[in-house]
Structure formats: structure tokens, C-alpha cells
Amino acid sequence: MWITPEEVALKNALKLWVTDRSNDYFLLQHRRGHGDTGGKITGESVALVRRISSCILIHAQRATVEEVQRHWRWLDQNLLPYMAVFENKEDAASFVLGKVKGLIAEEVLGGQAAREDDPARFREDLARFEQRFGLPQREKLVTHYSCCCWKGRVPRQGSLYLTTNHIAFYSFLLGKEVKLLVPWAEVTRLERVSVGLLTDVIRVHTRRKQRDFSMFLNVDEVMMVMCQLADIALRRLLDSGGLTLDQSLQDSTNITKRVLEEQALRQYVLSLFGLPRAERLQEVMSCSVWTPHARCHTPGTVYTTDGYLCFSSREEGQCTLIIPLTEILSIEKAESTSALPNPVIISVRCKRAFQLIELLHRDELVEKVRHRLRDLHWKQNLISGHDLRKKSSVLLSALGLTISRLIRQRLFKRLWDEHFTEFGRGVHMFRTDKIRKLVALGIPESLRGELWLNFSDACSSLAAHPSYYTDLLERCRGESSIATEEIERDLHRSLPEHPAFQSETGISALRRVLTAYAFRNPAIGYCQSMNILASVMLLYTKEEEAFWLLVTVCERMLPDYFNRRVIGAQVDQSVFEELIRERLPELSERVPDLSPLASASLTWFLTLFVSVLPFRSALCVLDCFFYHGIRAIFQISLAVLDANTAELSSCSDDGHALMILTSFLEQLRHEEEAHVCAEDAGSSHRLNITTLITDAHEKFSAVSVKHVEMLRSRQRVQVLQAHEDSTKDNARLVTPDVSLSPGDLSELYDLFKTEHFISLYWGDGVSSSSASPAPPAAAGGCVERYVVDRAQFKSLYELLTPWSCGTHTDTVAQRAFTLLDQDRDGLVTFSQFTHMLDLLYCEELNEKIRLLYRLHIPPGSENTSISVLISSSNIYTSLNPEIFTGDAQ
């Protein structure tokens, strides 16, 4: 590949480089000791094409010999014939530099375009984008749309360019050119609105204004791409509170429209089937599966991942099938007939088989699944062959309260046994509308633990890690941390009324489960409400099973709920508020501000209603959650508000509304508790939990997994920006002893953050907090995320300092940076920079003179110890004693 030409030293060149070819103007050399054998120049070797007079580095490292030879021939054929016409070396060098830079531009264009569906068209769009906006080449264009941008009532037809860092709009109409460039980091909200007669308008909100875009051919596609790019940019740039970015999206240069579409489909599949977040989507094919209970083939789509084969009917939820590859014994191709085209038979361990037909690429699917099965079975044999540890077998059922098995329980058990006979038993049972109705009635006590493990697929994690929990307990024994202290405080608050947790045996089991998870996932550690969920799990499963159920809930079913800022729960609160507007228009009209209602539901989502419902009713909600996932919590929450619309519409304040909802939830009873309710006054007004669950599904069935994922992507932008605003508001806490006004501090924060972002946009990212050690905690307990390097500091210094030193400004800026960079990591934090400006603008004259004096001794260079500069005066004690005192490293 070609790289940007640069000057290199000729000194000792003959000692370090070996010449392969030469002519009157160029040398082809390789590093001595490298590239002598083999077909690739590897390690530290570099293939060079050098102009003898100016010694310009043209080629790059890690190139193949064939590529180097091809480029040498290009120089020989296209540049060498014209070199003799130049009268001096400088003109010849400029000619070579211009040609090579042109080749680099072509390579960049071709490399980006090659990954697109229409390379030729993308190359044209990219060339126009670079010509119109002049951004650095590292600004990756993702896609381009034709649309209108509205300014008041005036539309401007033009081109919308979506990049990894910006929204860009260009229009040239009637001789007037309009350019708009908005960083994703400034986008606070994305929404679809109706403006007059236009119903499909995308409104982009920033902190200062809003922009409306319309006239798209496919507004759904544009909205999806914009939400994804904004989400990726904010996760990468802002403090996302523990949200992770998928590995395929870490490098922004790899992001294309096709990659975004694949990522959206992958996220939908993971949420639809409740698969582990690390699963990669492999094959997606249309097919039909034989459903014995319906005695017909049900059309739908088969999805395969690293560890699963899943099927979903065309209508979401009608028929679902999840088959872990660990359960598959074989996958075979059967003879194709007119009635059964391209059939595939999948045999599983429980002596059942599944038939798929109408697979267009059957051979490809079978071969790839077989390959993954061979790898998986080899790993299973390896694990089982070395697993000699005893599995955990602690049971809390013997300690807990044994609920009387009434006739109703026996009847339900018989219904489930009949269902297992017809639909199968285990993770790979057919999930249809019939099982949904059985779940709504409540799972029998004797089957609840088994079905929770199967519905959530926690049993697969348990089987894949037979001694993991025991080993984890051994490693964390005796360990102490903030998480273990918090766990100890909450142990006796977990179902305190239940006999199982009124003894040390039950408390000890709960302590082990929570401590093991905190040790497994230190990024989460322990979060309140985890103790409530784990205690309920321990009542129906073994201790090790409860641990894997907790892992599944925290890491798969409720992703990002239990991180440092509970971002996932806050996003779902915003999604819930949006669903109220969509599905309960009467309530949203009467109660314009829905945020208090959405906030009141935070406990519902974090504890899955366990802390707000009677225990037996809460178990029914948990049954639905493990079967449907978070979709069930959204539907039940909407049903609760729908049942109280009249009362909520007439309530006087937020406290009154909360009392209405609390009272309603306390009266929800299970049918088995009917005899208890009959003795209570006003029992005729009580609602059955089964009725509420049934109504929730019937009225709000349109709340699908796909719709929830779309809303999550949109609302996550708003939540992350709200956290960023809070961080900005707390800038005074980071710098409590400065005299700058709040307005000046706010503007300074924006400038500093923008300079930090520039290095992440187009630089080497050295100032990224993810790439460098976290700065030390500042005043107020905050940790500063934004830092700048020496070059960025110089830019800010020249822009903001009141000291204009002419040609010496650069020298003063360099010395000021050295003085501020006490830990010598090449970075300056926001508080350090703020304290310096505060001294320059707000301190007394004698303090400024002292600072100027310190910048001139010995010369304030990088070789000068900070302690030497500070020892002779207390000048910087007025800046920040924590920063400018102590020994230099």
C-alpha cells in the first residue's frame, strides 16, 4: 500500500537498509535482516522506494513482495520517463509527492467503496462529500440520501450525508449554497413527527436548535441508520455508564450501511430468542418447520448463531423454537420431493427430531452447522474429561415454606404433562399460543424452577460450565469489597417474611450467590434489587441453578440494567413513556407530563414487580417474564395504567398518582388466594392477576420485540445525553475553588470537550479515556473523562489565554503544559486547565507574575522536574494543591 510521503534521514542508511533495485532517481530497499526470505515483508521490516536526492519514504510496512514489485514497476513506467524534464530537485520532489498523494486518495476511495453494495455510486458520493465539506479522510461516510431540509416553512432540496461522526447536509439552489454539519455528540434526540401535511419528518434535536428533514424514499431505513450511528458515536465518545460497544463497531472505519443492517438484525435475534450477548449471527434463511401439534408446516425464518439454531414464524410469537447446538446429535439432508422440497432433519438428545423444508441454501446451512457441531462436541468432551469436581447441590426448598398442593395444582400439573407430551420438554419445546395461556395461569410449584431454567436457557449455561460456580466460590472466599459490604447490608431485607430467609442456611446461600456474581462480573458487582430476584430464584432452584438464572437475567434478559448508572433501566423508562403515548392516547391527553408515571415504574422493571405485588401474584409475573422476556413487563405495566386511567386522569399531584398505583397493585391476587381475599373488606373490587396478564397480552400484543428494540435505539440517545448534561452541570463540583462564572465554566467545558473529541474523530485517539488510564478522582468524587494532549492544549491556549506572546506563544504554551502535566502521561485534565485559566483571568497581579516567572525557570522544559519548579515558591497552591504538590514521578 502507499502511505503519505515524508522526509527520512540518510544518516547510516547504508548500514540499516539493503538495496534491491535502483535507477537514476529511485532506490528499492528493505530493512537489513528482514524480508530476505518468504513472500511477505513482516515484523519491523519496511519496503522503501527512495528518491536519492531527498530520500522520501513512499511505501509502507507489512506489504507483500508482489505488491512492492508492482508499485516499483508503476514508478518505473509512469514517473521515471518524466523526471529528466525538471530543472531542480525541489520541482521533481514536488511532482513525485503529488502523484503519490493522488494514489493514496484513490486507494482510500476504492477501499471504502469496495465494502459497499454499489461501489461505483458510493465512490461518486464520497468524492462529492469530500469536495463539499473538506473533512479529513478519516471521516468515514456511511451512506447518503436525497431529501429536503426545512428552515421554517422553506424547504431546501439537497443531499444528506451520514458519517460516523456527523450529520452533513448540502444544498445548492438558485445560486445559494447551504452547508450544515452537526456532530452526533451534539444530537440530543431523534424523533419522527408530522409537520402540516408532511407525516414522515425526521426531527434532529441539538442543545441549541432543531432541524427537520423530509421527502425520504424510505423514512424507516433513514431513521434506523441515524439512531444506530448516534448510539455508536455516543457510546464511543461519552461516558456511557458501562454500556459496551460491539467488537465489529469498535473501528469506525469498518462501519458501513451493510454492517449496520447486520447489527440491527443481530440485536433483534438476540432479543427475540433471549440469546447470550456474545452470540454472532451466522445464517438467516426462509423455511418451514413441521409442527406436530398443528399437523402442518409453519412458514418462517431460521436463524443460526455460534451456539444456537432458532426458528420464528412469520407472525412474531405464533411459533418459536430454540435449539442449543449442545442438544443436537445430528443434522441430515433427506431426499427432496415435490411435497417436501430440500428437507433437513435435526435430531436432539431427548429422542426428538425436527423437520425443516424449503431451505434455499440447504447444503450451505447443513455443512456450516455440522462444522460448528464438531467443534462444540470436541470442547464438550474436553470439559467433561477434566471435570472431577463435585457439583453444587444446595437446596432451599427443604428450608423454605412448602405451599399446599391443592386440587388446582394437581390439575395444572396434569395440563403441563399433556403439553410436554405434545410440544416437547426442555429448551427446545415448541413455544406457541397454548403455552402462553398456560404460563398466564401460573406455573405449578413443582415445575417452576425447571421451566424458568428452560424458558431463559440458563440450563445451557449451567451444563456448559459444570464446575464454574464451585471454583468461583473458592476464589472469592475471604475476599472483601464494596460489593460484599453492600450485599451484607441487604441480605436480611430479601423476602424477610419468608421462612427460608429467617434462618442462617437460607441467608448463607443468598450471600454465596450474590458474592459469586459480584466476583464474576466486577463491572456490575452488586446492585440493589439483585438480592430480591436471587432470593425468589433460590426458592425454586438449587443454589448453582439460581446463580446461573441470575447471570442470565443480568447479562441477557435485562442487559445494562445493573451497570454503574442503570442505563438500561432508564432507557426502558423512556421507552415505556413512549409506549404510553402510543397505546394509551386517552391517558396521555389528560396527563400531558408522563415522566412521573414512567419514573414510578422504575421499581416495576428493576424488581420485575416482586417488590410491589403480593408474593403469589409476583410469581405469575416472573413466569411471564422468563417466557416472554422484557416484553411481558412492558405489556403488564401498560395494563396497570390502563386499568387506572380514570383515577390517574383526575389525580391532583404525583404523590396521589403513586398512591393509586400502589393500592391497585397491592390488591392484585392469585386465584389460589381467593379464600384469603374473601375475608377482606372490599374484596369484590380486587382484580385477579391472571385476568390482568391476559388483558395485557390481548390489548397490547402490538408491543413486539422489534418495536421495543427500535424504541430502545432511539431513546438511548436521549438518556446518554441527559447524563452528559448532568456531568456538565457538575463541572463546578470538579473545580469548586475557581472564580470563573457558571456561564464561562460551561462554555469552557464545551470547548475542552470538543477538542477532546477531535482526537477521537480523526487523530490517533491518544486522549481517549478508554485508551489511557483513568484520571484520578477530582474534588467531589468525580472522575474526569475528558483530557487533551500537548497539541490540543496548545490550540486551546492560543484561543483562550489573555497572554499574547507573539512568536513566543508556542514556547509559553509548551512550558505551561509541562508544568500542568505532573504525572507525565502527556495529558491535561479539565480541572487542571480550568485552574490555570482561573489564575490568568481572576487572580491578583502578583500571582500572575509569579506564574510567568515559574514558566521561565529553569526553562520549564520536559526535562525539568515539577518538584523543582514548585519547591522555590508556593505559586501553584492557589491553583490546586492536589495537582501541584507532592513528588514528581
N, C-alpha and C positions, 0 to 999 in steps of 0.2 A: 504494500500500500504506500501511497505518497503521504508525506507529512509536511507541515508548514516549514519552509526553509529557514535556517538560522545559521549564524556565524559560529564556527568552531575553531579552536586553536590548532595551529600547525605544530606547536612545540611538541617534540617527542612523538610525532605522528608515525614516523618510520618504525619506532620501537613497538608501538601498540597495534598497528594495522598492517595487514598483508595485502598487496596489490594483486588483483586477479586479472584486470584488463585496464588499458589506458589508451588515450589518444592525446591530441594536442590540447584538449580543453577539459577532459573529464578523467577521473580515476574511479574504478570499481574496486572497493576494498572490503575486507571483513576483519573482524576483531581477531587478533592473534590468539590461537588456541581454541577458537570456536568456529563452527561451521565447516571444518575440514572434512568431515565425513557425514554421510547421510544426506537426505534430501531436504532437510529443513534447518534453518539457522535458528538455534534455540538458545535458551539461557540468557546470558548477558551480551551475546554477540549481536552486532549491528551491521547490516549491509549498507554500504555507503556509496553514493555517487558524488565525487568531489570535483569542483572546479579548481584547477591547480592554483590559480591566482588568488581567489577569495575564499576558497575552502568552505563551500556551502553544503550543509547536511541536507540531503534531499530524501533519502529513503528511510524506512522505519525498521525497528527490530521485530523479531519473531515472524519474519516473512519466509516463504519457501524460496528455494533456489530458482525454481522455474519462474516465479513472479519477478524476482530480481533481474533475471536474464531478459525477461520480456520487457521490463521497463528500460533496461540498458539499451536494447535494440530500438526502443521508441526514441530515446535520446539521440542515438546514432543516426536514425533516419529523419527525424523531424527537427532537431535543434542544431546538430553539428554542421549541416550544409550552410547555415545562416550565420555561424559565429564569426567567420572571417570578415564580414562586412562592417563590423563595429570597429570604430577607431580607438576606443579606450576600453579598459577593463570594466569600468563602472557601468557603461551602457550595456555591455554584454551580460554583466551580472543581473542588471535590472530586467533584461529580456528573459533570462532563464527563470528568475523569480516569478515574473508574471505568468509565464507558461505553466510552471509547476502549481502555482496557486489556482489557476484555472482547472488543472487536472483534479486537484483536491475538491474543488466545488462540484465538479462533475461526479466524483466518487460519492460525495455526500448525498447529492440528489439521487443518484442511482441506487445507493444503499437504502435510503428511506423508501424510495418508490418501489423497490423490489418486494417489500413486505406488504404492499397494498394490493387490493383486488384488481384495481385498474392502474397499473404503474404509469402508463403514458399520461393519463389525465392527472394523476397525483403529481407527477413531475411538473406539469404546467401550473397547477395550483400552488405548488411550493415555490416555484420561481416568481410568480406574481406576489405571493405573500412576502418573500424576502425583499423584493424590489419595493413594495409599498410601505413596509414597516421598518426595514433595515435592522432587524434584531439579530443578535449573534446566531451563528449556525447551530449552536446547541439548543436553541429554542425549537422544540420538536412539534411540527404541525401534525395534528391527529386527523382532522377531517375539515371539510369546507361545505358550506351550504349557501344557497341563494335565498335572500329574504329581504324584509323591509325593517328598518329601524325607525321608530316613531319619535318625533320631537314635538310634543303637544299633539296637535291634530295633523301634522305634516309628516307623511311617510317618505322615507328615502330608500329606494331600491339599491341593494348592493350585495356585498359578499361578507358572510360571517365565517371567520376562521377560528377554530377551536384548537388551542395548543395545550401542552402540558402545564403551562404557567399562566396563560392569558386567554381572555376572550377578545378577539380583534374584529372590528367591523370597518369596511371600506366602501365608500360610495363616491362616484363622480357623476354629477348630474347638473346639466345646464351650466357647465363651466365651473361649478363649485365642488371642491374636494372635501370630503368628510372622513376623518380617521378617528377611530375610537379604540382604545387599548385599556382593558380592565384586568388587573391581576386576579386570579382565583382567590388569592389570600384576602382580597377586599370584598368578595361576594359573601353577603350575609344571609341571603335567602333566594331560592328559585321557586317560582310558582307559575301555574297556568291560570290565566284569568280571562275574562270577557270584557272587551272594551268596545262599547257601542254595538255595531253589527258583527264585529270580529269576535269569534268564540274561542279561537285557539291562539292565544297570545302568550308568549313566554316572557315573564317579567323578571328581570335580574335586579335584585336589590343590593346596593352597597351602603356604606355608612353615610354617604353624602347625598346620593340620589338614586333613582331607579331608571332602568331602560326597558323599553318594550320592543320585542321582536315578533314578527308575524309573517304570514304568507309562506310557511314551510310546506313542502310536499308531504312530509311525514313528521308531524309535530311530536309524536310519541318517541320516535327514534332520537330526535334532537334533544328532547328533554332528558332521556335516559343518558345520552352521552355527556350532556352538560353536568348532570348530577354526579356521574361517575368521575369526571375529571375534577370537579370541585372537591369531591370527597377525597380523592387520591392526593390532590395538592394540599389540602388542609391536614391530612394525616401526616404528610411528609414535612410540612413547614411549621405547623403549630404544635403546641403541647396537647396531644390527643388523649391524654389521661390513660394511657395503657392500650389504646387501640393499635392493632398491628396491621401492617400493610403486606399484602400477599407478595411472595417472593418474585413472581413474574412481573410485578409492577414496581419493584424497587428501583430499577434503572429506567428513568423516564424516556430514554432514547428507544426503548423497546415497546413503548405504548403505541398501539395502532388501533384503528377502529375495530378491526377484527379481534384483537386481543381483548378489547373492552366488551365486545359481544360475547366472547367465550367466557369472560369473567362473570358477566351478568347471568349467563346460563348456569355456570358452575355454582354460583351463590344460590340460585333458585333451587337447584337439585339438592344441595346440601340442606337447605331449609325444609324442602318438601319431604325428604326422607329422614331428616334428623341425623345425617351422617357426620363423622368427625371433620373438624375444620381443615385438617391436613389432607383430606382426600382430594385427588386430582381427577377431573372428569376425563374419561378416555374415549368411549364410543357413544354415539347417540343415533338410534335407528328407529324408524317406524316399524311396528309389528303388531301381531295379535297373539294373545295368550289364552290357552284353554282354561276356562273357569268351570270346574266340575259342578259347583253349586248352581250355576246358571245353565249348565249343559250347552255352552256355546263358546265361541272365541270372542274375546273382548278386545277391540282395537285400541291402540295406544302407542306409547313410546317406551323403549327400553334404554336405560342409561347404565353404563358400566364405569366404575371407578377403580382405583387401585385395589380396593378390598371388597367391593360390593357389585352385585348385579340387581338392578331395580327396575320396576315397571310401574307406569302410571297410565290409567285410562285417559281418553281424550277429555272427559269431564273430570276435573280435579276432585279426588275423593271418592269417586264411584267405585273404583277398584285399584288397590295399591298392593305391591308385592316387593318385599325387601329380602334379598338372599345374600348373606355374607359368603364370600368365597371360601371361607373356612368350613362352611357347611356343605359345599359342593363336592361330590365324589367324582363326577364325570360330566362332560358336555359333548354330545354326539350329534352328528348330522344324520337325519333319517332320509329315506327315499322321498323325493319330491313327486307329488301328484297334482292333478288339477284341483282337487278338493283341499289338499294340504301343500301349498307351494312353499318350498325352501324351509322345511321344518327342522327344528333343533330340540333335542331332548336333554333336559338338565336333571340329573339325579342328585338327591341330597341324602344326608346321613340317616334321616328318620324314615328311610324306605319310601319316600315320595318322589314323584317326578313331575316336572313342569314342561309343557309343550309350547314352543313359540313358533309361529309361522309367518310367512310374508316378509321375511328378512331379505332386504335387497342385497346387502353385502354379507351374506351368511358366512362364507368361507373366512373372510377377514375377521369377523367377530369371534368365531369359534377358535381360530388359531391364536388370537391375542389373549383370549380368556384362558385357553389351555396353557399358554406361556406363563401367565401370572399364577395359575394354579400350581404349576411345577415349582415355581419359586416359593410360593406360600407353603406348600406341603413340605418342602425341604427345611424351611425355617421352623415349622411346627415340630418336625422330627428332632431337630437340633435342640429346641427348647425342652421338649418332653424327655429327651435323653439325658439332659443335665439337671432336670428339676428333681431334687431329692428332698426338698423342704416340705414340711407339713403345712397344709393349708389352714387358714383361719376358720374356725367353726363356732365362734361365739354366737349364741342365740339369745336374743332378748325376749323372744315370745314366751319363754318359760318364766320370765320375770315380770312381764307386763300383765295388764288386765286382760283376761280371757273373756271376750264378748260372747254372750249366749247365742248359740246357733238355733235360731228359730226356724219354723217351717219355711219361712220365706227364704232363708239362707240355703236350705236344702234344695228348694225349688230352683233358685238361681244357679246353684252348683250343677244341677241336672241340665239346665239350659246351656250352660257353658260346656259341659261334657259333650252334649249333642253338637254344639257348634264346632268343637275341636275335631269331632269325627268327620264333619262335612268340609270344614275350611282349613283344617290342619292346626298344628300346635307348635309353638315356638316363634322365633323371629320371622320365619318365612311363611307364616299363615296369611291367607288372603284377607285383606282389610277392606271390608265393604260396609254398606249402609246397615246391614244387620248387626255387625259387631259394634257399630257406633251406638245403636239403640241399647244393646246390652251394657255397654260402658256407661251410658247415661243413667241406667237404673242403679248402678253401683256394683263394683266387682265384689264377689264373695270374699270373706275374710281369708279363707284357706287358699285362694288363688291370687290375692292382691300382690304379694311380693313377687311371685313368678311372672305375672303379667306386666308389672311395672318394669321388670328387667327385660322382658321380651319386647314390649312396646318401645322402650327407649333404646334398645340394643346394648344396654350396659352389660348384658351377659356375654357379648362378644369380646368386650374389653377384659372382662374377668377371665374368660377362657384363654385369651392371648397372653395374659400376664399372671401365671399361676402362683408365683411366689412374690410378686411385686409388693403387695401390701405388707406382708410379714417382714420383708427386707427393709421396707420404708420405716416401719415401726422400730426396727433395730437401730437404724441410722439416726433417727431423731430422738432416741431415748436419752433423756437428760438434757436435751437442748432447750434453751430459753431464748425467747424473743418477744417483741412487742405483740406478735400474733398470739403466742401462747398465753401472755398475760390477759389479753382481751378474751380469749377462749375461757379462761378460768373465771372471769367475771360473769360470763353469760351462761355457764353450764347449768346453774340452778334456776335460770329463767326459761329453760326449754321445757315446755309442757310440764310445769311444776305440779299440776293437778293429777297427772297420770302416775299410777303406782310404779311403773317401770323406771321412772326417773326420781323416785323418792328413796332409792337405795344406792349405795356406792357402786354396785355392779353396773347398773344402767348408766350412771354418771361417768364411770371409768370408760365404758365402751364409747360413749359420745365424745369424751375427751380424746380418745385414741383416733377416732375417725377424723375429727376436726384438725387435730395436730398433724396427722399424716398428710392431710390435704394441704395444710399451710406449708408443710415442708416440701411437698411435691411441687407446688406452684407458688413460689415466694413472690411472684409479681402480683398475685392476688392476696396470698396469705390467708387472712380471715376477715370476713365481712359480716356485719350483723344481718340476721335472717338466715344465715347458713346453719346456725345451731338449731333453728326451728325446723328447717327442712330435713336436716340429718336425723333429728330425734324421731320424726314421723317415719322416716325410712327404716330406722332401727327396729321399729315395732313390727315390721312385716318381712324383714330380710335379715340374713346373717350379717355380722359386722363387716366382713370383707365385701359382701354384696352391697351393703349400704354405702361403703366408701366409693365403689365404682358407680353407683347411682348418683352420688354427689358430684363425682367427676363429670359424669355425663350431663347433668343439669347445668353445672357451672361453665363447662367448656364447649358444649354442643347445643343444648336446648335453649340456654339463656346466655349466649355469647356476649361478653363485655358488660354483663350486669354487675359483676362483683370486682371490677377493677378499681383503681385508685379513686376515680371520680364517678363511678357507676354510670358511665356514659351510655351504655346500652339501655339501662332503665330509663334514663332521661329522654333518650331518643324515642323509646316506645311510649312515653308520656305524650310527646309531641305528636306521634302517630295516632294515639288514642284521641287526642283533641281534634285532629283532622277527621278521624272516623266519626266522631260525634257530629261534626258539621255535615258530613256526607249522609250518614244513616239516621240521624235524629234531627231533621230540619226544624221540627216544631220546638224542640228544646233549645237549639242554637239560636232561633229567632227571639225567644223570650229571655234567654240568658246570653247577652252578647259576649261577655267575657267568660270563656270556658276554661281558662287556665286554672282557677281554683278547683274545679271538678277534676281536671286531669291530674293536678297535684295530689288531690285526696286519694287518687287511685294508685299512688306510688307504692303504698304498702300492699295493695292487692297483688301487684306484679312481683314485688320482691319476695313476698312470702307465699305467693300463689293462693291467697285467700285463707291460709291456715290461721293467721293471727286475728282474723276479723269474723270468721264464721264459726258456728258450733262445730265441734270436732268431727262428728259423723258427716255433716254436710261438707266440711272441708275435704274429707277423704274422697267424696264424689268428684269434687273439682280437680283434685290431684289425679284421679283416674282419667278424667278427660284430658288433662294436661299431658300425661305420659302417652296418651294415644294420639291426640291432635297436635301437641306442641303449643307454642305461644298463641296460635290462632284461637284456641279454646278460651284463653284468658281474655283476649280482646272481645270475643263474642259474649261471654258471660258478663263482662264489665258493661258492655253496651246494653245488655238485657236488664241489668240492675238499674241503670239510669232510665231506661225506657219505662220500667215499672213505676218509677217515681217522678215522671215528667211533670205531672200536675203540681206535686208538692214542691219540687225544685224550682219551678217557674214562679211560684208565689213566695218563696222564702226571702227574708229581709236581708240577710248577710251570709257570708261564707261559713260562719260558725253554725248557723241554723241549717244550712245545706249539709254540713258534715254530720250533724245530729240526726237528720232524716236518713241519710245513708247508713249510718251506724246502727240505728234502730231497725232498719229494714233487714240488714244482714244478720243481726242477732236473732231475728225471728224465722230465718230460713231453716227448716228442719228436714231431716230424712224420714222416710215413711216408717222406718223401724223405731223412730222416736215418737210416733203418733200418740202412743199411750201416755207419754210424758206431757206432750203438748195439750192433750185433752184436759189435764188437770189445771192448766194455767188459764188465767183470765184472759179473755180476748183471743183465745186460740183459733177462733173461726177466721181471724184475719191473717193467720200465718200462711206463708207460701211454702210449698214443697220444693226442695232443691232439685228434684228430678224434673218437675214441671218447668222450673227456671232454665235448666240446662237444655231441655227440649225446645223451649221457646227461643232460646239464644241461637240454636242451630237453624231453626226454621226461618226466623226473621232476619238473621244476619249471615246466611250462608254465602252471600256475595263477598264476605271478608275472606278472601282466598290468600294462600301463601304468596302468590305472585304479587297481589295487590299490596300486601304488607311489606314485602321486600322493596317494592317501588317507593312506598311512602318512607320507609326507613332511609333509603339512599337520599331522598330529598330532605328529610328532617335532620339528618346527621350534620349537614352543613350548618344549619341554624344553631344547633346545640354546641358545636365546636366553636363557632364564632361568639356565642354567648359566653363561653368560658374564656375566650380571648379577651373579651371586653372586661370581664371580671379581673383578669390578670393586669390589664391596663389600668383599671381603677385602683388596683392595689400597688401601683408603682410608687405611691407615696410611702407605703409600708416598707418597700425595699430601700428607699432613700429617705428616711424620716427626718434627717437633720439638715436637709438642704433648704435654701431660702427661695428657690425658684417657685413661681406661682403654679397652681394646678394646671392652668392652660398651657404654660410654657413646658411643663413637665410632660403633658400629654402629647404635645407636638414633637418634643424631643424623643419620646418613646416611639412614635410613628416613624420618624426619620431613622432612628437606630435600627428598628425592626426591618425597615425597607432595605437598608444597607446590608443587614444580615441575610435577607432573602436573596439579594443579588448574587451572593456567592453560591447559594443553593441552586439558583436558576442556571447560571452559565459558568460559574467558577468551578474550582475543584472541591468545593464543599467542605473546606477545612474548618470553617467556623460553625459547621453543623453540630448541634448538641449531641446528635446520635453518633457522630464520628469522633467526638472528643470527650474527655472525661467531664462529668457534670461539674459546673462551677460550685464553689462552696456555698452553703446557705448564707443568705444575706439577712439583714435585720428583718424581724418579723417572721422568720422561719421560712421565707420563700426561697426557692432555688431559681436563679436567673437562667433563662433558656437562651436568650439572645446575646451573642458575643460577636465581636468584629476582630479581624486580623490587622496587621500593620498597614496594609494598603487601604483598607476600608477606613481605618482610624484617620489616616492622612486626609482622605476625602472629606470626612465629617469635620475634621479640624479646620480645614481650609474654608469650609462652608459656614461654620458656626462661631469660630473664635473671634474675639474682638481684637486680637493681636495680629495685625497685618505686618509681616516682616519682609515683604518683597521677595527677593531671591532666596532669603534665608528661611522662608516659611516652612519649606520641606525639612530643613535641618531641625527646626524647633519642634515640628510635629513628630519627627523620629525620636527625638530625645524625650518628649513628653510621653510617647508610647512606652519607651523603655522604662521610664520611671513608674508608670502605672502598672506595667506587666510584672508584678512582683514574683509570681510563681514561675515566670519564664516559660509559659506554654504558648507564647505567641498570640495570645488572645486578651482582649479587654472586655470586661462586663459592662452592663448598662449602668450599674451603680457607680463603678469606678469612673466612667466617662461623665456621668452626671455630677459627681463631686468635683471633678476638675472644672467643668463649666460653671458650676456654682461659685467656685473660688474666683474665676475670671470675671464674672459679672456682679457678684453680690458681696464679696469680701472687701475688707479695708485695703487701702493702697499699700500699706506696708506688707501685708500678706502676699499681694501680687508681686511686689518687688522681691520678696524672699523666694517665691516660686521661680521668677525669672533668673535669679542668682543660682538656684539649685540646678536649673537646666544648663548652666554653663560650667559646672564643675563636676568631675574633672574635665570630660566633655559631655557627660550624660549619654555615653555610648553603651552598646550592649555589653561591653566588657566591664562596665562599671557595676560594682555590687550595689544593690539597693541600700544595704545597711550602711555603706559608706556615705551615700547621699543623705541619708536620714540622720546619721549619728551626730552631725555637726549642727543640726537645727531641728526644731520641732515643727517645721513649716507644715508638714502634711498631717499633723494631728488635727488640724482644722478641716482637713478633707475627710478622712475616715480612719480612725485609729486602728480598726481591724485590718485594713488593707496595707497601711504603710508603717506598721510596727512589727517587730519580730526579726528573726534572722532570715537572710536571703538564702535561697537554695543554690 
